[in-house]
Structures are given as structure tokens and as C-alpha cells.
């Protein structure tokens, strides 16, 4: 059976979670196989489970997680049945695709993609820099959390009135001295209103996801 097909998933989950009623959810939920760069938006009270692979998840403020299956932990069935949306539709309606990021100065980025779900709480930005390249982000509107998923580089706080290209052309370092080395797995908090520059190491590309609160 092809890996990821419905029959293969049923056998695999039944092996990993024997006698768990959650295995039957496969017959009622959409099964997605996401390619690198694709994203999935899940609304509040929509049941979901990650089966395999790695992903970056950004979640709005939540007061609890109600479990439906595939777990030895408590399953509060009455609360679960009451809260579910029972929404339905083709899987494609849940896919969120990244678009070129346009910053507050109306400048289109060549290295960043914006994932903007249909909610006000947050957006996610993916930045992929080739070795030695950099990109600046100006006056972030809300608190931002950065996670480095690949490569090495540096994050530097910069003056929002000075463009990074202008600094390179003039040969003058006009940025703040505040900087932080980056490597795979690093997580950085950036406070609201901060301007910063991401720069990839000369020998490594740099991939960073930034989630910021917009509400």
C-alpha cells in the first residue's frame, strides 16, 4: 500500500494506537498531504491530527485543547460533541498559499512569502535567504516570534530610516550594535515596533519563519 494512502494510514494508526476509537476519524476527516511551502488553515473547533512530518504551527490564544482520539489522555466526549463545528467541504478550501510579501513601504520582497489566514489574530512570514544575502523588516506592527528552521545567520536591530542596501553601498554601518547569531532551532522574540535585518551566513542559506500578532 502506498504510504499516505487511506488504507495504509488506517493500518499504521491501528498499529500505533491499538483499540483507539480515533482511528475511525480517518473515514470522516479530510486527509492532506502537504508539499513544502504549502500551508493549512484550521478554524476554531475543527478536529485535526498531525500524522507525520515536520511543520510550523501558529495558534491563536486558546484556553484548552479537547482531545478526540489517538491519545492515552482524557477524552471529554460531551464537551467534544458540543464544541465541534461539523463543517464540511473539499480539502482545497483549507489550503493557504504564500504570496509575495509587501512591506509597509509598499516594497515587494524577493525572498519572503506571506501566509495570511482569514483571521485577525496573526500572520506568518517565511523568509529564505541565499548565502550572504539579507533582508530588512521595518517597524513590525506587533510582537513577533522568529524560528530558524534551516541554516545559519545573524539578526541585527536596525534603524528603520536606513535601508540595508544603502548601508552596503556606502560601506558605513549605521545599524544598531544589537545583534544575535542564528542557527537551526533558534527561537527569537522581537518586540513591537522593532526594525531588524536577517542575514544569511556566507556558507549557508537561512530559512526563518516569523509569526506576528496583528490584532
C-alpha atoms as a printed R data frame, in Angstrom:
    type eleno elety resid chain resno       x      y      z
1   ATOM     1    CA   UNK     A     1   0.000  0.000  0.000
2   ATOM     2    CA   UNK     A     2   1.375  3.459 -0.880
3   ATOM     3    CA   UNK     A     3   2.483  5.395  2.192
4   ATOM     4    CA   UNK     A     4  -0.066  8.088  2.978
5   ATOM     5    CA   UNK     A     5  -2.968  6.313  1.277
6   ATOM     6    CA   UNK     A     6  -6.117  5.799  3.348
7   ATOM     7    CA   UNK     A     7  -5.664  2.008  3.755
8   ATOM     8    CA   UNK     A     8  -2.002  2.484  4.769
9   ATOM     9    CA   UNK     A     9  -2.911  5.179  7.306
10  ATOM    10    CA   UNK     A    10  -5.609  3.006  8.854
11  ATOM    11    CA   UNK     A    11  -3.176  0.105  9.308
12  ATOM    12    CA   UNK     A    12  -0.423  2.358 10.632
13  ATOM    13    CA   UNK     A    13  -2.586  4.195 13.166
14  ATOM    14    CA   UNK     A    14  -4.265  0.988 14.307
15  ATOM    15    CA   UNK     A    15  -0.778 -0.418 14.932
16  ATOM    16    CA   UNK     A    16   0.401  2.691 16.799
17  ATOM    17    CA   UNK     A    17  -2.865  3.219 18.743
18  ATOM    18    CA   UNK     A    18  -4.483 -0.214 19.114
19  ATOM    19    CA   UNK     A    19  -8.162 -0.230 20.126
20  ATOM    20    CA   UNK     A    20  -8.325  3.587 19.878
21  ATOM    21    CA   UNK     A    21 -11.648  4.834 18.521
22  ATOM    22    CA   UNK     A    22  -9.815  7.794 16.970
23  ATOM    23    CA   UNK     A    23  -8.716  5.538 14.090
24  ATOM    24    CA   UNK     A    24 -12.277  5.756 12.731
25  ATOM    25    CA   UNK     A    25 -11.864  9.526 12.271
26  ATOM    26    CA   UNK     A    26  -9.966  8.779  9.064
27  ATOM    27    CA   UNK     A    27 -13.281  7.831  7.442
28  ATOM    28    CA   UNK     A    28 -14.827 11.224  8.318
29  ATOM    29    CA   UNK     A    29 -11.995 13.757  8.021
30  ATOM    30    CA   UNK     A    30 -10.077 15.053  5.023
31  ATOM    31    CA   UNK     A    31  -6.590 13.573  4.610
32  ATOM    32    CA   UNK     A    32  -3.994 16.097  3.414
33  ATOM    33    CA   UNK     A    33  -0.517 15.555  2.041
34  ATOM    34    CA   UNK     A    34   1.152 18.950  2.053
35  ATOM    35    CA   UNK     A    35   4.164 19.778 -0.097
36  ATOM    36    CA   UNK     A    36   6.975 22.031  1.195
37  ATOM    37    CA   UNK     A    37   5.756 25.639  1.209
38  ATOM    38    CA   UNK     A    38   2.061 24.746  1.422
39  ATOM    39    CA   UNK     A    39   0.031 25.685  4.487
40  ATOM    40    CA   UNK     A    40  -3.240 24.607  6.031
41  ATOM    41    CA   UNK     A    41  -5.650 26.848  7.936
42  ATOM    42    CA   UNK     A    42  -7.760 25.223 10.645
43  ATOM    43    CA   UNK     A    43 -10.538 27.269 12.202
44  ATOM    44    CA   UNK     A    44 -11.543 27.106 15.847
45  ATOM    45    CA   UNK     A    45 -13.183 23.850 16.959
46  ATOM    46    CA   UNK     A    46 -12.133 21.966 13.804
47  ATOM    47    CA   UNK     A    47 -10.785 18.498 14.690
48  ATOM    48    CA   UNK     A    48  -7.336 17.699 13.283
49  ATOM    49    CA   UNK     A    49  -4.308 15.489 13.840
50  ATOM    50    CA   UNK     A    50  -0.716 15.571 12.592
51  ATOM    51    CA   UNK     A    51   0.190 12.092 11.342
52  ATOM    52    CA   UNK     A    52   3.801 12.507 10.215
53  ATOM    53    CA   UNK     A    53   6.364 15.037  9.021
54  ATOM    54    CA   UNK     A    54   7.513 18.427 10.319
55  ATOM    55    CA   UNK     A    55   5.616 21.708 10.230
56  ATOM    56    CA   UNK     A    56   5.494 25.154 11.765
57  ATOM    57    CA   UNK     A    57   2.247 25.721 13.681
58  ATOM    58    CA   UNK     A    58   0.952 29.135 14.688
59  ATOM    59    CA   UNK     A    59  -2.029 29.135 17.010
60  ATOM    60    CA   UNK     A    60  -4.212 31.932 18.383
61  ATOM    61    CA   UNK     A    61  -4.882 32.245 22.099
62  ATOM    62    CA   UNK     A    62  -6.682 29.144 23.338
63  ATOM    63    CA   UNK     A    63  -7.998 28.236 26.774
64  ATOM    64    CA   UNK     A    64  -7.871 24.477 26.245
65  ATOM    65    CA   UNK     A    65  -7.279 21.523 23.955
66  ATOM    66    CA   UNK     A    66 -10.067 18.943 23.744
67  ATOM    67    CA   UNK     A    67  -8.800 15.556 22.588
68  ATOM    68    CA   UNK     A    68 -10.800 13.302 20.281
69  ATOM    69    CA   UNK     A    69  -8.540 10.260 19.936
70  ATOM    70    CA   UNK     A    70  -5.102  8.828 19.154
71  ATOM    71    CA   UNK     A    71  -4.009  9.582 22.714
72  ATOM    72    CA   UNK     A    72  -3.919  7.863 26.115
73  ATOM    73    CA   UNK     A    73  -5.002 11.157 27.722
74  ATOM    74    CA   UNK     A    74  -8.511 12.096 28.828
75  ATOM    75    CA   UNK     A    75 -11.180 12.488 26.146
76  ATOM    76    CA   UNK     A    76 -14.084 14.641 27.309
77  ATOM    77    CA   UNK     A    77 -16.710 13.332 24.887
78  ATOM    78    CA   UNK     A    78 -19.655 15.578 25.926
79  ATOM    79    CA   UNK     A    79 -17.550 18.752 25.563
80  ATOM    80    CA   UNK     A    80 -16.105 17.486 22.283
81  ATOM    81    CA   UNK     A    81 -19.518 16.746 20.754
82  ATOM    82    CA   UNK     A    82 -20.851 20.131 21.882
83  ATOM    83    CA   UNK     A    83 -17.958 22.218 20.550
84  ATOM    84    CA   UNK     A    84 -17.358 20.721 17.089
85  ATOM    85    CA   UNK     A    85 -18.407 22.831 14.111
86  ATOM    86    CA   UNK     A    86 -19.433 19.876 11.933
87  ATOM    87    CA   UNK     A    87 -18.258 21.933  8.985
88  ATOM    88    CA   UNK     A    88 -17.593 20.129  5.726
89  ATOM    89    CA   UNK     A    89 -16.231 20.764  2.251
90  ATOM    90    CA   UNK     A    90 -13.437 19.830 -0.153
91  ATOM    91    CA   UNK     A    91  -9.890 19.827  1.227
92  ATOM    92    CA   UNK     A    92  -8.766 22.561 -1.162
93  ATOM    93    CA   UNK     A    93 -10.807 25.150  0.758
94  ATOM    94    CA   UNK     A    94  -8.440 24.754  3.726
95  ATOM    95    CA   UNK     A    95  -5.201 25.335  1.801
96  ATOM    96    CA   UNK     A    96  -3.440 28.676  2.386
97  ATOM    97    CA   UNK     A    97  -0.752 29.555 -0.155
98  ATOM    98    CA   UNK     A    98   2.025 32.029  0.415
99  ATOM    99    CA   UNK     A    99   2.132 35.259 -1.603
100 ATOM   100    CA   UNK     A   100   4.991 37.708 -2.077
101 ATOM   101    CA   UNK     A   101   5.368 39.884  0.989
102 ATOM   102    CA   UNK     A   102   4.810 43.621  0.526
103 ATOM   103    CA   UNK     A   103   6.018 45.700  3.475
104 ATOM   104    CA   UNK     A   104   4.633 48.927  4.944
105 ATOM   105    CA   UNK     A   105   6.677 50.945  2.408
106 ATOM   106    CA   UNK     A   106   4.914 49.083 -0.439
107 ATOM   107    CA   UNK     A   107   8.147 47.311 -1.397
108 ATOM   108    CA   UNK     A   108   7.742 43.768 -2.690
109 ATOM   109    CA   UNK     A   109  10.095 41.183 -1.241
110 ATOM   110    CA   UNK     A   110  12.012 38.732 -3.416
111 ATOM   111    CA   UNK     A   111  12.815 36.379 -0.535
112 ATOM   112    CA   UNK     A   112   9.763 36.367  1.756
113 ATOM   113    CA   UNK     A   113   6.280 34.880  1.432
114 ATOM   114    CA   UNK     A   114   3.277 35.912  3.497
115 ATOM   115    CA   UNK     A   115   0.793 33.369  4.814
116 ATOM   116    CA   UNK     A   116  -2.255 35.384  5.842
117 ATOM   117    CA   UNK     A   117  -5.123 33.252  7.199
118 ATOM   118    CA   UNK     A   118  -8.678 34.660  7.201
119 ATOM   119    CA   UNK     A   119  -8.463 35.773 10.837
120 ATOM   120    CA   UNK     A   120  -7.224 38.922 12.562
121 ATOM   121    CA   UNK     A   121  -5.020 37.385 15.262
122 ATOM   122    CA   UNK     A   122  -1.817 36.566 13.366
123 ATOM   123    CA   UNK     A   123   0.075 36.170 10.098
124 ATOM   124    CA   UNK     A   124   3.156 34.093  9.258
125 ATOM   125    CA   UNK     A   125   6.110 35.166  7.116
126 ATOM   126    CA   UNK     A   126   8.566 32.735  5.519
127 ATOM   127    CA   UNK     A   127  11.975 34.165  4.607
128 ATOM   128    CA   UNK     A   128  14.500 32.107  2.629
129 ATOM   129    CA   UNK     A   129  17.882 33.770  2.073
130 ATOM   130    CA   UNK     A   130  20.721 32.513 -0.115
131 ATOM   131    CA   UNK     A   131  24.237 32.507  1.415
132 ATOM   132    CA   UNK     A   132  25.443 36.066  2.084
133 ATOM   133    CA   UNK     A   133  22.083 37.688  1.323
134 ATOM   134    CA   UNK     A   134  19.975 39.762  3.704
135 ATOM   135    CA   UNK     A   135  16.549 41.337  4.089
136 ATOM   136    CA   UNK     A   136  15.287 44.063  6.428
137 ATOM   137    CA   UNK     A   137  11.884 44.318  8.094
138 ATOM   138    CA   UNK     A   138  10.641 47.722  9.233
139 ATOM   139    CA   UNK     A   139   8.534 48.694 12.244
140 ATOM   140    CA   UNK     A   140   6.886 45.352 12.918
141 ATOM   141    CA   UNK     A   141   3.267 46.009 13.829
142 ATOM   142    CA   UNK     A   142   3.028 43.583 16.722
143 ATOM   143    CA   UNK     A   143   5.034 41.153 18.847
144 ATOM   144    CA   UNK     A   144   6.914 38.696 16.616
145 ATOM   145    CA   UNK     A   145   8.334 35.243 17.228
146 ATOM   146    CA   UNK     A   146  11.043 34.013 14.831
147 ATOM   147    CA   UNK     A   147  12.004 30.354 14.431
148 ATOM   148    CA   UNK     A   148  15.020 29.311 12.370
149 ATOM   149    CA   UNK     A   149  14.235 26.094 10.503
150 ATOM   150    CA   UNK     A   150  17.420 25.844  8.426
151 ATOM   151    CA   UNK     A   151  20.874 27.380  8.087
152 ATOM   152    CA   UNK     A   152  22.931 29.968  9.931
153 ATOM   153    CA   UNK     A   153  22.979 33.745 10.027
154 ATOM   154    CA   UNK     A   154  22.614 36.898 12.108
155 ATOM   155    CA   UNK     A   155  19.700 39.041 13.255
156 ATOM   156    CA   UNK     A   156  20.546 42.723 13.720
157 ATOM   157    CA   UNK     A   157  18.324 45.507 15.035
158 ATOM   158    CA   UNK     A   158  18.444 48.359 12.516
159 ATOM   159    CA   UNK     A   159  17.408 51.989 12.227
160 ATOM   160    CA   UNK     A   160  14.025 51.990 10.465
161 ATOM   161    CA   UNK     A   161  15.040 55.102  8.483
162 ATOM   162    CA   UNK     A   162  18.107 53.435  6.935
163 ATOM   163    CA   UNK     A   163  17.758 50.903  4.138
164 ATOM   164    CA   UNK     A   164  20.084 47.914  4.283
165 ATOM   165    CA   UNK     A   165  21.053 48.351  0.620
166 ATOM   166    CA   UNK     A   166  22.069 51.944  1.379
167 ATOM   167    CA   UNK     A   167  24.331 50.708  4.173
168 ATOM   168    CA   UNK     A   168  26.076 48.190  1.925
169 ATOM   169    CA   UNK     A   169  26.577 50.724 -0.888
170 ATOM   170    CA   UNK     A   170  28.016 53.394  1.424
171 ATOM   171    CA   UNK     A   171  30.173 50.958  3.347
172 ATOM   172    CA   UNK     A   172  29.046 52.640  6.550
173 ATOM   173    CA   UNK     A   173  27.480 50.624  9.348
174 ATOM   174    CA   UNK     A   174  24.556 52.732 10.543
175 ATOM   175    CA   UNK     A   175  22.719 49.911 12.307
176 ATOM   176    CA   UNK     A   176  22.435 49.272 15.998
177 ATOM   177    CA   UNK     A   177  25.149 47.169 17.589
178 ATOM   178    CA   UNK     A   178  22.483 44.826 18.971
179 ATOM   179    CA   UNK     A   179  22.745 41.524 17.097
180 ATOM   180    CA   UNK     A   180  22.115 37.834 17.609
181 ATOM   181    CA   UNK     A   181  23.652 34.831 15.894
182 ATOM   182    CA   UNK     A   182  21.121 32.445 14.360
183 ATOM   183    CA   UNK     A   183  21.236 28.694 13.783
184 ATOM   184    CA   UNK     A   184  18.732 25.930 13.114
185 ATOM   185    CA   UNK     A   185  16.337 25.592 16.035
186 ATOM   186    CA   UNK     A   186  16.826 29.101 17.436
187 ATOM   187    CA   UNK     A   187  13.705 30.979 18.563
188 ATOM   188    CA   UNK     A   188  13.819 34.781 18.921
189 ATOM   189    CA   UNK     A   189  11.235 37.232 20.310
190 ATOM   190    CA   UNK     A   190  11.044 40.658 18.635
191 ATOM   191    CA   UNK     A   191   9.105 43.377 20.446
192 ATOM   192    CA   UNK     A   192   6.528 45.546 18.621
193 ATOM   193    CA   UNK     A   193   7.809 48.480 16.585
194 ATOM   194    CA   UNK     A   194  11.256 46.950 16.076
195 ATOM   195    CA   UNK     A   195  13.076 47.061 12.748
196 ATOM   196    CA   UNK     A   196  15.522 44.250 12.127
197 ATOM   197    CA   UNK     A   197  17.666 42.661  9.437
198 ATOM   198    CA   UNK     A   198  18.164 38.958  8.731
199 ATOM   199    CA   UNK     A   199  21.438 37.995  7.047
200 ATOM   200    CA   UNK     A   200  22.488 34.518  5.952
201 ATOM   201    CA   UNK     A   201  25.966 33.188  6.661
202 ATOM   202    CA   UNK     A   202  28.321 33.285  3.665
203 ATOM   203    CA   UNK     A   203  28.402 29.480  3.566
204 ATOM   204    CA   UNK     A   204  24.813 28.645  4.480
205 ATOM   205    CA   UNK     A   205  21.349 29.616  3.357
206 ATOM   206    CA   UNK     A   206  18.944 30.809  6.041
207 ATOM   207    CA   UNK     A   207  15.262 29.914  6.423
208 ATOM   208    CA   UNK     A   208  13.203 31.718  9.061
209 ATOM   209    CA   UNK     A   209   9.510 31.742  9.882
210 ATOM   210    CA   UNK     A   210   8.102 34.800 11.657
211 ATOM   211    CA   UNK     A   211   4.706 34.824 13.316
212 ATOM   212    CA   UNK     A   212   3.387 38.152 14.476
213 ATOM   213    CA   UNK     A   213   0.245 39.285 16.217
214 ATOM   214    CA   UNK     A   214  -1.797 41.668 14.083
215 ATOM   215    CA   UNK     A   215  -4.873 42.216 16.290
